[in-house]
Amino acid sequence: MARGFIMLDVAGLELTSADRALLKLPSVGGVILFSRNYDSPNQLVNLTNEIRKIQNPPLLIAVDHEGGRVQRFKEGFTELPPMRYVGRLYDISEKDACDLAFNIGWIIGAELRSVGVDLCFGPCVDLDWGASEIIGNRSFHKNKHTVELLSYKYSCGLNKAGMQAVAKHFPGHGYVVADSHLELPIDRRSFSRLLDDIYPYEGLIRKNAIGAVMMSHIIYEQVNSMPASLSEYWIMDHLRQQLRFNGAVFCDDLSMKALKPYGNLLERAELALKANCDMLLMCNNREEAGNTAEVLSNQYNYSSMSRLARLLGRKSPSKEELINSDSWVTATNFLKDKLNQRGFELKG
């Protein structure tokens, strides 16, 4: 069976018969997990094993697990600081911040791979313009060079642990105030002023540090009239042709209220596919997502399949083997030392 282009969520700690039937559709290529899908590392291993048996080749399994307030799995996982903490450390010591970014990336990748998760949707490379509440302390820094360097180190850590990095939210979500989960943000800056936001992506792509990019649900009205996630200009003209990015392109969750003006979920999906997104996220809207996946079951994009196949995580040790390894002990001790030095309370 071919790898599909839709990534869905599931309701609970284990798959239901309805989940299995939906995940078998040929248009479905992945599953995104949330906090509601997690109880313990052992439970999560069982769930990811269940998901992996649904299709051949197996479905991609992903999660938002950046650190700080965006960390879906808590108990049994290392507690991670928001990335702004790493940026503030950079202002004191570049070396310590780079080492910390690498170790955070490695810990995230190693712990997630040990329970069967292929992808963490990170790093968040949006610049901290001081305006966006939804981005806020998820950003490393306001300086484009600092963001590029720290996100590169974070990505190297993920890669070392057997996981591809997914940079987001292209071409930049840090300037607008509106939260795209709730409304459609409009960035009214000229293209020349957007170049700072795009700069970290250029560096990451040039260094071959990322396997995928996630698009933003934002209209950059001085450049193109469509949200970037539905824009052939941003995906094909800029990301593919100008930046020469050959990895996978993810559309952020199509169920978000930002895209309400663009029709129902099926109509939004068709626009995203027309814009050349490789994988479409559809979360927390089971009825429409199921209908969309069924209607689009006969569509295939072999270039997308190839790009998505490269995102499967590499073989990794079990959770028990990981936490008993010298590498994990060294990395987590380094993290604790740096956080304790700066007064960050680390519970895990």
C-alpha positions as a printed Julia matrix, in Angstrom:
348×3 Matrix{Float64}:
   0.0    0.0    0.0
   1.3    3.47  -0.86
   2.18   6.0    1.82
  -0.61   8.56   2.17
  -0.54  12.33   2.64
  -2.98  12.89   5.53
  -1.92  12.86   9.2
  -4.73  12.22  11.69
  -5.12  12.11  15.45
  -6.6    9.3   17.55
  -8.86   9.6   20.56
  -7.24   7.76  23.45
  -4.57   5.54  24.94
  -5.16   2.67  22.53
  -6.66   2.27  19.09
 -10.37   1.65  18.67
 -11.85  -0.33  15.79
 -12.94   3.0   14.28
  -9.37   4.29  14.52
  -8.02   1.22  12.76
 -10.54   1.45   9.94
  -9.71   5.11   9.36
  -5.94   4.64   9.52
  -6.11   1.89   6.89
  -7.35   4.34   4.23
  -4.69   4.75   1.51
  -4.78   8.56   1.79
  -3.65   8.34   5.44
   0.09   8.45   5.94
   0.59   9.43   9.55
  -0.68   9.92  13.1
  -0.08  12.89  15.4
  -0.19  12.17  19.14
  -1.35  14.47  21.94
  -1.26  14.44  25.75
  -4.53  12.49  25.78
  -2.7    9.63  24.06
  -0.1    9.32  26.83
  -0.17   7.61  30.22
   3.26   6.02  30.55
   6.25   5.05  28.4
   5.13   1.41  28.28
   1.61   2.38  27.23
   3.03   4.64  24.52
   5.24   1.85  23.17
   2.17  -0.37  22.9
   0.23   2.39  21.1
   2.99   3.16  18.6
   3.44  -0.56  17.93
  -0.29  -0.82  17.24
  -0.14   2.12  14.86
   2.9    0.74  13.08
   1.11  -2.51  12.25
  -1.79  -0.77  10.47
  -0.06  -0.19   7.13
   3.0   -1.31   5.22
   5.08   0.84   4.88
   4.22   1.99   8.41
   2.47   5.25   9.18
   4.62   8.16  10.33
   4.09   8.92  14.02
   4.62  12.51  15.14
   4.14  14.76  18.16
   4.61  18.39  19.21
   7.31  18.03  21.86
   9.46  21.18  21.7
   9.93  21.76  25.41
   8.38  24.31  27.75
   4.59  24.57  27.38
   4.67  22.49  24.19
   5.67  19.11  25.59
   2.97  16.45  25.23
   4.58  13.69  27.29
   5.59  14.62  30.84
   5.72  11.82  33.43
   8.58   9.47  32.53
  10.17  12.03  30.17
  12.79  14.67  30.87
  11.21  18.05  31.58
  12.53  20.56  29.07
  12.71  24.35  29.26
  11.19  26.71  26.69
  13.66  27.6   23.95
  13.76  31.24  25.04
  15.78  29.98  27.98
  18.44  28.69  25.59
  18.47  32.05  23.78
  18.98  33.94  27.02
  21.83  31.61  27.92
  23.34  32.44  24.5
  23.54  36.1   25.52
  25.75  34.99  28.41
  27.7   32.11  26.87
  27.49  31.12  23.19
  29.22  27.78  23.8
  26.96  26.77  26.7
  23.85  27.69  24.72
  24.97  25.74  21.65
  25.8   22.71  23.79
  22.46  23.0   25.57
  20.52  23.29  22.3
  22.27  20.17  20.96
  21.63  18.2   24.16
  17.95  19.21  24.27
  17.55  18.1   20.66
  19.3   14.8   21.4
  17.23  14.13  24.53
  13.98  14.85  22.67
  14.96  12.63  19.75
  16.37   9.8   21.85
  13.43   9.66  24.27
  10.8    9.85  21.52
  12.54   7.28  19.34
  12.77   4.91  22.33
   8.95   4.78  22.47
   8.4    4.53  18.71
   7.75   8.15  17.69
   9.3    9.13  14.34
   9.04  12.92  14.38
   8.99  15.84  16.76
   7.57  18.96  15.11
  10.55  21.14  15.98
  12.54  23.27  16.1
  10.36  26.36  16.21
  12.51  28.87  14.31
  10.13  31.83  14.49
  11.88  35.03  15.58
  10.85  36.55  18.9
   9.49  39.9   17.75
   7.75  40.3   21.12
   4.28  40.3   19.57
   3.01  36.74  19.15
   1.43  35.17  22.22
   1.16  31.73  20.62
   4.9   31.72  19.82
   6.26  33.73  22.75
   8.87  31.78  24.7
   8.85  28.96  22.14
  11.25  31.13  20.12
  14.99  30.93  20.72
  15.7   34.62  20.22
  14.88  37.83  18.36
  18.17  37.79  16.42
  18.05  35.83  13.15
  21.68  34.67  13.39
  21.16  33.37  16.93
  17.97  31.56  15.95
  19.67  29.96  12.95
  22.63  28.77  15.03
  20.65  27.42  17.99
  18.02  25.74  15.8
  20.87  24.16  13.83
  22.41  22.74  17.02
  18.98  21.53  18.18
  18.45  19.86  14.78
  21.87  18.22  14.97
  20.88  16.75  18.33
  17.68  15.34  16.88
  19.57  13.93  13.9
  22.17  12.3   16.16
  19.34  10.57  18.03
  17.88   9.13  14.81
  15.18  11.7   14.08
  14.73  14.25  11.3
  14.06  17.87  12.29
  10.92  19.75  11.18
  11.42  23.54  11.14
   8.33  25.7   11.67
   6.34  27.87  10.9
   7.49  28.93   7.43
   8.06  31.69   6.46
   7.67  33.07  10.02
   4.98  33.3   12.72
   6.72  35.48  15.29
   5.67  38.94  14.08
   1.86  38.69  14.06
  -0.2   39.02  17.23
  -3.16  36.84  16.21
  -3.18  33.13  17.1
  -3.86  31.09  13.95
  -5.63  28.47  16.08
  -8.36  31.08  16.56
  -8.23  33.51  13.63
  -6.39  34.2   10.39
  -3.34  36.42  11.02
  -2.24  38.91   8.37
   1.39  40.03   8.2
   1.51  43.37   6.38
   5.29  43.7    6.13
   7.03  44.04   2.79
   8.93  41.06   1.39
  12.26  42.69   2.24
  11.24  42.84   5.9
  10.32  39.15   5.88
  13.85  38.15   4.96
  14.98  38.13   8.59
  12.29  35.53   9.41
  13.28  33.43   6.4
  17.01  33.6    7.19
  17.09  30.64   9.68
  15.43  28.39   7.08
  18.05  29.32   4.51
  20.82  28.29   6.89
  19.16  25.05   7.95
  18.46  24.07   4.34
  21.96  24.97   3.19
  23.43  22.82   6.0
  21.06  19.93   5.18
  19.94  19.96   8.83
  16.17  19.48   8.41
  14.03  16.83   6.78
  10.83  18.84   6.67
   9.24  22.28   7.03
   5.82  23.11   8.46
   3.92  25.98   6.85
   2.16  28.78   8.72
  -1.51  29.72   8.42
  -0.69  33.38   7.81
  -1.31  35.71   4.89
   1.71  37.84   3.99
  -0.39  40.29   2.03
   2.43  42.25   0.39
   3.67  39.01  -1.19
   0.73  36.68  -1.85
  -3.0   36.69  -1.18
  -3.21  33.1    0.17
  -2.14  31.79   3.59
   1.37  30.35   3.25
   0.04  26.85   3.99
  -2.22  27.05   0.91
   0.13  29.08  -1.27
   1.85  27.66  -4.32
   4.03  30.76  -4.34
   5.47  30.15  -0.85
   5.86  26.39  -1.29
   6.93  26.01  -4.91
   8.36  29.37  -5.94
  10.1   30.31  -2.72
  10.75  27.19  -0.65
  11.39  24.75  -3.5
  12.9   26.95  -6.23
  14.56  29.86  -4.43
  15.72  28.05  -1.28
  16.14  24.7   -3.1
  14.49  22.71  -0.32
  14.06  19.04  -1.21
  12.53  17.79   2.03
   8.89  17.26   2.98
   6.41  20.13   3.41
   3.79  19.79   6.14
   0.64  21.85   6.23
  -0.21  22.89   9.79
  -3.53  21.58  11.12
  -6.19  22.25   8.51
  -8.88  22.25  11.23
  -7.53  25.48  12.74
  -9.93  28.43  12.66
  -7.5   30.51  10.61
  -8.6   28.57   7.52
 -12.35  28.86   8.09
 -12.71  31.29   5.12
 -11.39  28.6    2.77
 -14.26  26.14   3.0
 -14.78  22.83   4.72
 -11.95  20.45   5.53
 -12.09  18.73   2.14
 -11.91  22.06   0.29
  -8.99  23.19   2.43
  -7.22  19.88   1.8
  -7.65  20.25  -1.94
  -6.15  23.75  -1.78
  -3.19  22.48   0.26
  -2.55  19.65  -2.19
  -2.78  22.08  -5.12
  -0.18  24.23  -3.37
   2.06  21.11  -3.21
   2.03  20.29   0.48
   3.3   16.74   1.05
   1.48  15.97   4.32
  -1.74  17.52   5.64
  -2.53  17.55   9.36
  -6.21  17.17  10.39
  -6.81  17.16  14.13
  -9.79  17.11  16.5
 -12.42  16.9   13.75
 -12.96  13.18  13.25
 -16.1   13.3   11.11
 -14.79  15.77   8.51
 -11.29  14.29   8.58
 -12.67  10.81   7.91
 -14.81  12.05   5.04
 -11.87  13.93   3.54
  -9.58  10.92   3.81
 -12.17   8.74   2.06
 -12.86  11.2   -0.76
  -9.14  11.67  -1.45
  -8.22   7.98  -1.22
  -7.38   7.66  -4.91
  -4.9   10.55  -5.05
  -1.18   9.81  -5.13
   1.97  11.92  -5.36
   5.08   9.78  -5.8
   7.46  12.67  -5.12
   5.72  13.25  -1.79
   5.9    9.55  -0.94
   9.65   9.59  -1.47
  10.16  12.68   0.68
   7.95  11.33   3.48
   9.67   7.94   3.45
  12.91   9.65   4.47
  11.27  10.87   7.7
  10.89   7.47   9.36
  12.98   7.35  12.51
  16.12   5.24  12.65
  16.43   2.19  14.87
  16.93   3.12  18.51
  17.35   1.54  21.96
  14.35   0.85  24.2
  13.42   3.34  26.9
  15.03   1.19  29.57
  18.23   0.78  27.54
  18.3    4.51  26.86
  18.06   5.7   30.47
  20.78   3.24  31.48
  23.15   4.5   28.76
  26.12   6.77  29.43
  24.95   9.12  26.65
  21.56   9.74  28.27
  23.06  10.22  31.75
  25.64  12.68  30.4
  23.08  14.67  28.39
  20.47  14.92  31.14
  23.08  15.81  33.77
  24.38  18.57  31.5
  20.82  19.85  31.06
  20.14  19.83  34.8
  23.42  21.57  35.56
  22.77  24.39  33.1
  19.2   24.88  34.23
  20.08  24.8   37.92
  22.87  27.33  37.36
  20.3   29.76  35.98
  17.58  29.06  38.52
  15.24  27.04  36.3
  13.37  24.5   38.41
  13.63  21.1   36.76
  11.12  18.64  38.21
  11.93  15.59  36.09
